């Protein structure tokens, strides 16, 4: 087992390690509300776009391309507003809204996964599709401060860890493990804030 771990570590791409470190830096700077989190996110996702495209995970490449755009948007928005606090209140979705979200996401995952299977352009078509579809949808929930977004990130990050383990992206697994822990912390923190504002 030790030899397997050493072999896996030695086979990691230097670019993957750089992208993972920048991704972790992005989360740390974002937690401190520094606008410099966005340039880190842009460079990290630019590297990942190339890595995943070459690694035959096209949906992950497209997802990171989407995140590149969000990094530009975030930087411009935060720069415009400085570090002023966003007054948008945290909201909580009803069970029906959550059920609709899961059904829509599942349908889109199935459709995209079916396409990826038929075109044979992804190594893990349905998992690749699911992580991408739900990440895109959930980013909207996070931007709108829906409390349950953190619960969905826990599931999405867990699925992403499996996807990257299947495809040998070990530094990325470390990054998503950090994201998973931060999603749990984020949910607990937002839940307290939601109760206070209620």
Secondary structure, DSSP 8 states (H G I E B T S, - for coil): -HHHHHHHHHTS-HHHHHHHHHHHHHHHHHHTT-TTHHHHHHHHHHHHHHHHHHTTBHHHHHHHHHHHHHHHHHHHHHHHHTT-------B---HHHHHHHHHHHHHHHHHHHHHHHHHT-BSSHHHHHHHHHHHHHHHHHHHTTBTTHHHHHHHHHHHHHHHHHHTT-HHHHHHHHHHHHHHHHHHHHHHHHHHHH-
